[in-house]
Amino acid sequence: MELNKLKGLRRNLVILALVELIGGLFLIIYNAQGLEMLLRIIGIIAASYGVITLVLWLFKKEKKENISMLITAVLGIAAGACFIFLWKHMDGIFTLIVGIFAGVYGILKLPNMFAMKKAGFKKWYIMLIPILLIVGIGIIIGLNAYNKEVFTNSVAAILLGASFILGCAADIIALAGAGGIEEAVAISTEVDAETPAITDEKKS
């Protein structure tokens, strides 16, 4: 892997790890209130995206050929409205969504792990530990979505926060691996650059 790509990867991992750490701590500290705020933010983003898409569709000359934009806009506005106004009336469903989100979030970490393996990170398998734990948390949340006597929104929020922190841990492991690979590539590049000079000296 090229040095520039490795540096870009490390930069992205640092940003992602910080976002995950902040989000995880926020959900653990504020739990149910944090989850409500998170859902409202998601709702606002979804509704805003829907409204913007609708406005863009209205300005299209060929509206029939861009009907998919209208469908996306309606779905975005509807989903946003549900997240903003109706989440308290759909507790079980939203907890289930949180569980699915956590599970998918863990699965989405797998390509990053395999990319590190391909890049030459020998201990890539260590990343599998937090990833499997994240998927496990998602399954636990999903299976207990309607068990409100024990599994409250606070518990779901804390577990989701824990999954974010585990995601941060996976990124830190990848970051350490990328640092080691970057150092090895830099040394290899220096050796390759010095080799022609040594060869020329011998010839002369």
FIGU-197417 format. One record per residue (C-alpha): chain; x, y, z. Coordinates in steps of 0.001 Angstrom, whole numbers, plus 500000, padded with zeros to 6 digits. Layout:
<pator><chain>A</chain><c1>X</c1><c2>Y</c2><c3>Z</c3></pator>
...
//
This chain:
<pator><chain>A</chain><c1>500000</c1><c2>500000</c2><c3>500000</c3></pator>
<pator><chain>A</chain><c1>501272</c1><c2>503523</c2><c3>499132</c3></pator>
<pator><chain>A</chain><c1>502374</c1><c2>505901</c2><c3>501884</c3></pator>
<pator><chain>A</chain><c1>499816</c1><c2>508554</c2><c3>500898</c3></pator>
<pator><chain>A</chain><c1>496977</c1><c2>506043</c2><c3>501098</c3></pator>
<pator><chain>A</chain><c1>498194</c1><c2>504812</c2><c3>504487</c3></pator>
<pator><chain>A</chain><c1>498373</c1><c2>508361</c2><c3>505827</c3></pator>
<pator><chain>A</chain><c1>494853</c1><c2>509023</c2><c3>504546</c3></pator>
<pator><chain>A</chain><c1>493626</c1><c2>505799</c2><c3>506141</c3></pator>
<pator><chain>A</chain><c1>495203</c1><c2>506707</c2><c3>509484</c3></pator>
<pator><chain>A</chain><c1>493667</c1><c2>510190</c2><c3>509380</c3></pator>
<pator><chain>A</chain><c1>490206</c1><c2>508747</c2><c3>508679</c3></pator>
<pator><chain>A</chain><c1>490611</c1><c2>506187</c2><c3>511468</c3></pator>
<pator><chain>A</chain><c1>491551</c1><c2>508905</c2><c3>513975</c3></pator>
<pator><chain>A</chain><c1>488474</c1><c2>510989</c2><c3>513085</c3></pator>
<pator><chain>A</chain><c1>486178</c1><c2>507948</c2><c3>513161</c3></pator>
<pator><chain>A</chain><c1>487579</c1><c2>506733</c2><c3>516493</c3></pator>
<pator><chain>A</chain><c1>487055</c1><c2>510171</c2><c3>518079</c3></pator>
<pator><chain>A</chain><c1>483462</c1><c2>510395</c2><c3>516811</c3></pator>
<pator><chain>A</chain><c1>482709</c1><c2>506881</c2><c3>518077</c3></pator>
<pator><chain>A</chain><c1>484291</c1><c2>507579</c2><c3>521470</c3></pator>
<pator><chain>A</chain><c1>482363</c1><c2>510834</c2><c3>521944</c3></pator>
<pator><chain>A</chain><c1>479099</c1><c2>509243</c2><c3>520755</c3></pator>
<pator><chain>A</chain><c1>479601</c1><c2>506193</c2><c3>522968</c3></pator>
<pator><chain>A</chain><c1>480356</c1><c2>508232</c2><c3>526098</c3></pator>
<pator><chain>A</chain><c1>477417</c1><c2>510540</c2><c3>525347</c3></pator>
<pator><chain>A</chain><c1>474986</c1><c2>507606</c2><c3>525162</c3></pator>
<pator><chain>A</chain><c1>476403</c1><c2>505916</c2><c3>528272</c3></pator>
<pator><chain>A</chain><c1>476278</c1><c2>509119</c2><c3>530363</c3></pator>
<pator><chain>A</chain><c1>472901</c1><c2>510412</c2><c3>529163</c3></pator>
<pator><chain>A</chain><c1>471464</c1><c2>506967</c2><c3>528172</c3></pator>
<pator><chain>A</chain><c1>467691</c1><c2>507367</c2><c3>527562</c3></pator>
<pator><chain>A</chain><c1>467892</c1><c2>511150</c2><c3>527083</c3></pator>
<pator><chain>A</chain><c1>470873</c1><c2>510683</c2><c3>524803</c3></pator>
<pator><chain>A</chain><c1>469010</c1><c2>508053</c2><c3>522777</c3></pator>
<pator><chain>A</chain><c1>466019</c1><c2>510377</c2><c3>522422</c3></pator>
<pator><chain>A</chain><c1>468301</c1><c2>513209</c2><c3>521286</c3></pator>
<pator><chain>A</chain><c1>470094</c1><c2>510873</c2><c3>518860</c3></pator>
<pator><chain>A</chain><c1>466792</c1><c2>509706</c2><c3>517370</c3></pator>
<pator><chain>A</chain><c1>465609</c1><c2>513288</c2><c3>516986</c3></pator>
<pator><chain>A</chain><c1>468879</c1><c2>514253</c2><c3>515255</c3></pator>
<pator><chain>A</chain><c1>468508</c1><c2>511271</c2><c3>512895</c3></pator>
<pator><chain>A</chain><c1>464907</c1><c2>512360</c2><c3>512295</c3></pator>
<pator><chain>A</chain><c1>465927</c1><c2>515934</c2><c3>511479</c3></pator>
<pator><chain>A</chain><c1>468641</c1><c2>514707</c2><c3>509083</c3></pator>
<pator><chain>A</chain><c1>466237</c1><c2>512279</c2><c3>507353</c3></pator>
<pator><chain>A</chain><c1>463465</c1><c2>514886</c2><c3>507066</c3></pator>
<pator><chain>A</chain><c1>465888</c1><c2>517558</c2><c3>505799</c3></pator>
<pator><chain>A</chain><c1>467249</c1><c2>515151</c2><c3>503195</c3></pator>
<pator><chain>A</chain><c1>463670</c1><c2>514348</c2><c3>502146</c3></pator>
<pator><chain>A</chain><c1>462700</c1><c2>518021</c2><c3>501830</c3></pator>
<pator><chain>A</chain><c1>465860</c1><c2>518892</c2><c3>499843</c3></pator>
<pator><chain>A</chain><c1>465278</c1><c2>515907</c2><c3>497518</c3></pator>
<pator><chain>A</chain><c1>461639</c1><c2>516966</c2><c3>497057</c3></pator>
<pator><chain>A</chain><c1>462649</c1><c2>520541</c2><c3>496157</c3></pator>
<pator><chain>A</chain><c1>465227</c1><c2>519229</c2><c3>493664</c3></pator>
<pator><chain>A</chain><c1>462570</c1><c2>516952</c2><c3>492139</c3></pator>
<pator><chain>A</chain><c1>460114</c1><c2>519864</c2><c3>491795</c3></pator>
<pator><chain>A</chain><c1>462690</c1><c2>521789</c2><c3>489776</c3></pator>
<pator><chain>A</chain><c1>463304</c1><c2>518838</c2><c3>487441</c3></pator>
<pator><chain>A</chain><c1>461836</c1><c2>519264</c2><c3>483967</c3></pator>
<pator><chain>A</chain><c1>461273</c1><c2>515548</c2><c3>483431</c3></pator>
<pator><chain>A</chain><c1>459494</c1><c2>514629</c2><c3>486665</c3></pator>
<pator><chain>A</chain><c1>458179</c1><c2>511245</c2><c3>485491</c3></pator>
<pator><chain>A</chain><c1>461677</c1><c2>509996</c2><c3>484667</c3></pator>
<pator><chain>A</chain><c1>462862</c1><c2>511010</c2><c3>488135</c3></pator>
<pator><chain>A</chain><c1>460018</c1><c2>509446</c2><c3>490109</c3></pator>
<pator><chain>A</chain><c1>462562</c1><c2>507614</c2><c3>492290</c3></pator>
<pator><chain>A</chain><c1>463598</c1><c2>511018</c2><c3>493688</c3></pator>
<pator><chain>A</chain><c1>460003</c1><c2>511686</c2><c3>494744</c3></pator>
<pator><chain>A</chain><c1>459770</c1><c2>508276</c2><c3>496447</c3></pator>
<pator><chain>A</chain><c1>463061</c1><c2>508911</c2><c3>498266</c3></pator>
<pator><chain>A</chain><c1>461842</c1><c2>512356</c2><c3>499348</c3></pator>
<pator><chain>A</chain><c1>458534</c1><c2>511031</c2><c3>500709</c3></pator>
<pator><chain>A</chain><c1>460260</c1><c2>508174</c2><c3>502545</c3></pator>
<pator><chain>A</chain><c1>462842</c1><c2>510567</c2><c3>504017</c3></pator>
<pator><chain>A</chain><c1>460187</c1><c2>512994</c2><c3>505266</c3></pator>
<pator><chain>A</chain><c1>458026</c1><c2>510154</c2><c3>506640</c3></pator>
<pator><chain>A</chain><c1>460957</c1><c2>508469</c2><c3>508405</c3></pator>
<pator><chain>A</chain><c1>462121</c1><c2>511803</c2><c3>509798</c3></pator>
<pator><chain>A</chain><c1>458645</c1><c2>512611</c2><c3>511127</c3></pator>
<pator><chain>A</chain><c1>458428</c1><c2>509183</c2><c3>512804</c3></pator>
<pator><chain>A</chain><c1>461801</c1><c2>509607</c2><c3>514499</c3></pator>
<pator><chain>A</chain><c1>460986</c1><c2>513152</c2><c3>515657</c3></pator>
<pator><chain>A</chain><c1>457346</c1><c2>512836</c2><c3>516760</c3></pator>
<pator><chain>A</chain><c1>456328</c1><c2>509187</c2><c3>517127</c3></pator>
<pator><chain>A</chain><c1>459302</c1><c2>507373</c2><c3>518671</c3></pator>
<pator><chain>A</chain><c1>457773</c1><c2>507355</c2><c3>522197</c3></pator>
<pator><chain>A</chain><c1>454699</c1><c2>505557</c2><c3>520835</c3></pator>
<pator><chain>A</chain><c1>456837</c1><c2>502979</c2><c3>519047</c3></pator>
<pator><chain>A</chain><c1>459321</c1><c2>502092</c2><c3>521798</c3></pator>
<pator><chain>A</chain><c1>459720</c1><c2>498430</c2><c3>520880</c3></pator>
<pator><chain>A</chain><c1>460191</c1><c2>499116</c2><c3>517193</c3></pator>
<pator><chain>A</chain><c1>462793</c1><c2>501801</c2><c3>517834</c3></pator>
<pator><chain>A</chain><c1>464682</c1><c2>499565</c2><c3>520256</c3></pator>
<pator><chain>A</chain><c1>464623</c1><c2>496871</c2><c3>517565</c3></pator>
<pator><chain>A</chain><c1>465975</c1><c2>499411</c2><c3>515073</c3></pator>
<pator><chain>A</chain><c1>468744</c1><c2>500296</c2><c3>517551</c3></pator>
<pator><chain>A</chain><c1>469615</c1><c2>496581</c2><c3>517790</c3></pator>
<pator><chain>A</chain><c1>469671</c1><c2>496185</c2><c3>514012</c3></pator>
<pator><chain>A</chain><c1>471788</c1><c2>499337</c2><c3>513719</c3></pator>
<pator><chain>A</chain><c1>474323</c1><c2>498014</c2><c3>516256</c3></pator>
<pator><chain>A</chain><c1>474526</c1><c2>494654</c2><c3>514455</c3></pator>
<pator><chain>A</chain><c1>474962</c1><c2>496239</c2><c3>511023</c3></pator>
<pator><chain>A</chain><c1>477484</c1><c2>498688</c2><c3>512499</c3></pator>
<pator><chain>A</chain><c1>479576</c1><c2>495726</c2><c3>513666</c3></pator>
<pator><chain>A</chain><c1>479309</c1><c2>493958</c2><c3>510306</c3></pator>
<pator><chain>A</chain><c1>480401</c1><c2>497138</c2><c3>508494</c3></pator>
<pator><chain>A</chain><c1>483660</c1><c2>496978</c2><c3>510456</c3></pator>
<pator><chain>A</chain><c1>484583</c1><c2>493676</c2><c3>508757</c3></pator>
<pator><chain>A</chain><c1>485714</c1><c2>495177</c2><c3>505395</c3></pator>
<pator><chain>A</chain><c1>488085</c1><c2>497460</c2><c3>507314</c3></pator>
<pator><chain>A</chain><c1>489523</c1><c2>494427</c2><c3>509109</c3></pator>
<pator><chain>A</chain><c1>490074</c1><c2>492533</c2><c3>505842</c3></pator>
<pator><chain>A</chain><c1>491601</c1><c2>495660</c2><c3>504272</c3></pator>
<pator><chain>A</chain><c1>494135</c1><c2>495758</c2><c3>507109</c3></pator>
<pator><chain>A</chain><c1>494872</c1><c2>492061</c2><c3>506561</c3></pator>
<pator><chain>A</chain><c1>495418</c1><c2>492673</c2><c3>502845</c3></pator>
<pator><chain>A</chain><c1>497673</c1><c2>495648</c2><c3>503627</c3></pator>
<pator><chain>A</chain><c1>499953</c1><c2>493386</c2><c3>505664</c3></pator>
<pator><chain>A</chain><c1>498780</c1><c2>493815</c2><c3>509277</c3></pator>
<pator><chain>A</chain><c1>499766</c1><c2>490463</c2><c3>510816</c3></pator>
<pator><chain>A</chain><c1>497583</c1><c2>490788</c2><c3>513929</c3></pator>
<pator><chain>A</chain><c1>494439</c1><c2>491796</c2><c3>512010</c3></pator>
<pator><chain>A</chain><c1>492447</c1><c2>489063</c2><c3>513787</c3></pator>
<pator><chain>A</chain><c1>492555</c1><c2>491064</c2><c3>517064</c3></pator>
<pator><chain>A</chain><c1>490032</c1><c2>493434</c2><c3>515463</c3></pator>
<pator><chain>A</chain><c1>487599</c1><c2>490523</c2><c3>515313</c3></pator>
<pator><chain>A</chain><c1>487125</c1><c2>490593</c2><c3>519120</c3></pator>
<pator><chain>A</chain><c1>485445</c1><c2>494049</c2><c3>519382</c3></pator>
<pator><chain>A</chain><c1>483604</c1><c2>493468</c2><c3>516092</c3></pator>
<pator><chain>A</chain><c1>482014</c1><c2>490220</c2><c3>517333</c3></pator>
<pator><chain>A</chain><c1>481126</c1><c2>491908</c2><c3>520630</c3></pator>
<pator><chain>A</chain><c1>479374</c1><c2>494726</c2><c3>518720</c3></pator>
<pator><chain>A</chain><c1>477360</c1><c2>492219</c2><c3>516666</c3></pator>
<pator><chain>A</chain><c1>476534</c1><c2>490356</c2><c3>519903</c3></pator>
<pator><chain>A</chain><c1>475266</c1><c2>493581</c2><c3>521498</c3></pator>
<pator><chain>A</chain><c1>473082</c1><c2>494215</c2><c3>518453</c3></pator>
<pator><chain>A</chain><c1>471575</c1><c2>490722</c2><c3>518731</c3></pator>
<pator><chain>A</chain><c1>470942</c1><c2>491161</c2><c3>522480</c3></pator>
<pator><chain>A</chain><c1>469204</c1><c2>494520</c2><c3>521942</c3></pator>
<pator><chain>A</chain><c1>467118</c1><c2>493134</c2><c3>519074</c3></pator>
<pator><chain>A</chain><c1>466002</c1><c2>490012</c2><c3>520961</c3></pator>
<pator><chain>A</chain><c1>464956</c1><c2>492056</c2><c3>524009</c3></pator>
<pator><chain>A</chain><c1>463351</c1><c2>494940</c2><c3>522118</c3></pator>
<pator><chain>A</chain><c1>459868</c1><c2>494293</c2><c3>523546</c3></pator>
<pator><chain>A</chain><c1>460972</c1><c2>493201</c2><c3>527033</c3></pator>
<pator><chain>A</chain><c1>460467</c1><c2>496625</c2><c3>528618</c3></pator>
<pator><chain>A</chain><c1>460321</c1><c2>495347</c2><c3>532198</c3></pator>
<pator><chain>A</chain><c1>464042</c1><c2>494598</c2><c3>532169</c3></pator>
<pator><chain>A</chain><c1>465289</c1><c2>496055</c2><c3>528891</c3></pator>
<pator><chain>A</chain><c1>464496</c1><c2>499780</c2><c3>529134</c3></pator>
<pator><chain>A</chain><c1>465553</c1><c2>502528</c2><c3>526720</c3></pator>
<pator><chain>A</chain><c1>468338</c1><c2>503419</c2><c3>529163</c3></pator>
<pator><chain>A</chain><c1>469771</c1><c2>499897</c2><c3>528917</c3></pator>
<pator><chain>A</chain><c1>469514</c1><c2>499966</c2><c3>525101</c3></pator>
<pator><chain>A</chain><c1>471250</c1><c2>503360</c2><c3>524990</c3></pator>
<pator><chain>A</chain><c1>474069</c1><c2>502214</c2><c3>527293</c3></pator>
<pator><chain>A</chain><c1>474627</c1><c2>499070</c2><c3>525201</c3></pator>
<pator><chain>A</chain><c1>474617</c1><c2>501106</c2><c3>521986</c3></pator>
<pator><chain>A</chain><c1>477147</c1><c2>503458</c2><c3>523590</c3></pator>
<pator><chain>A</chain><c1>479273</c1><c2>500442</c2><c3>524532</c3></pator>
<pator><chain>A</chain><c1>479136</c1><c2>499234</c2><c3>520909</c3></pator>
<pator><chain>A</chain><c1>480410</c1><c2>502649</c2><c3>519728</c3></pator>
<pator><chain>A</chain><c1>483323</c1><c2>502450</c2><c3>522183</c3></pator>
<pator><chain>A</chain><c1>484094</c1><c2>498912</c2><c3>520977</c3></pator>
<pator><chain>A</chain><c1>484068</c1><c2>500307</c2><c3>517435</c3></pator>
<pator><chain>A</chain><c1>486544</c1><c2>502934</c2><c3>518608</c3></pator>
<pator><chain>A</chain><c1>488730</c1><c2>500118</c2><c3>520011</c3></pator>
<pator><chain>A</chain><c1>488636</c1><c2>498305</c2><c3>516643</c3></pator>
<pator><chain>A</chain><c1>489711</c1><c2>501523</c2><c3>514897</c3></pator>
<pator><chain>A</chain><c1>492568</c1><c2>502058</c2><c3>517376</c3></pator>
<pator><chain>A</chain><c1>493817</c1><c2>498513</c2><c3>516658</c3></pator>
<pator><chain>A</chain><c1>493596</c1><c2>499247</c2><c3>512913</c3></pator>
<pator><chain>A</chain><c1>495376</c1><c2>502557</c2><c3>513521</c3></pator>
<pator><chain>A</chain><c1>498245</c1><c2>500786</c2><c3>515282</c3></pator>
<pator><chain>A</chain><c1>498450</c1><c2>498287</c2><c3>512422</c3></pator>
<pator><chain>A</chain><c1>498439</c1><c2>501053</c2><c3>509809</c3></pator>
<pator><chain>A</chain><c1>501236</c1><c2>502822</c2><c3>511714</c3></pator>
<pator><chain>A</chain><c1>503385</c1><c2>499683</c2><c3>511649</c3></pator>
<pator><chain>A</chain><c1>502724</c1><c2>499124</c2><c3>507945</c3></pator>
<pator><chain>A</chain><c1>503500</c1><c2>502788</c2><c3>507173</c3></pator>
<pator><chain>A</chain><c1>506837</c1><c2>502514</c2><c3>508974</c3></pator>
<pator><chain>A</chain><c1>507720</c1><c2>499312</c2><c3>507085</c3></pator>
<pator><chain>A</chain><c1>506782</c1><c2>500892</c2><c3>503739</c3></pator>
<pator><chain>A</chain><c1>508862</c1><c2>503996</c2><c3>504543</c3></pator>
<pator><chain>A</chain><c1>511927</c1><c2>501859</c2><c3>505367</c3></pator>
<pator><chain>A</chain><c1>511404</c1><c2>499790</c2><c3>502197</c3></pator>
<pator><chain>A</chain><c1>511142</c1><c2>502964</c2><c3>500102</c3></pator>
<pator><chain>A</chain><c1>514383</c1><c2>504329</c2><c3>501587</c3></pator>
<pator><chain>A</chain><c1>516196</c1><c2>501044</c2><c3>500871</c3></pator>
<pator><chain>A</chain><c1>514919</c1><c2>501019</c2><c3>497266</c3></pator>
<pator><chain>A</chain><c1>516077</c1><c2>504617</c2><c3>496831</c3></pator>
<pator><chain>A</chain><c1>519564</c1><c2>503871</c2><c3>498198</c3></pator>
<pator><chain>A</chain><c1>520107</c1><c2>500674</c2><c3>496157</c3></pator>
<pator><chain>A</chain><c1>520711</c1><c2>502379</c2><c3>492743</c3></pator>
<pator><chain>A</chain><c1>523238</c1><c2>504762</c2><c3>494360</c3></pator>
<pator><chain>A</chain><c1>525189</c1><c2>501842</c2><c3>495859</c3></pator>
<pator><chain>A</chain><c1>525135</c1><c2>500035</c2><c3>492490</c3></pator>
<pator><chain>A</chain><c1>526457</c1><c2>503140</c2><c3>490701</c3></pator>
<pator><chain>A</chain><c1>529290</c1><c2>503478</c2><c3>493233</c3></pator>
<pator><chain>A</chain><c1>530351</c1><c2>499858</c2><c3>492648</c3></pator>
<pator><chain>A</chain><c1>530344</c1><c2>500356</c2><c3>488863</c3></pator>
<pator><chain>A</chain><c1>532519</c1><c2>503439</c2><c3>489135</c3></pator>
//
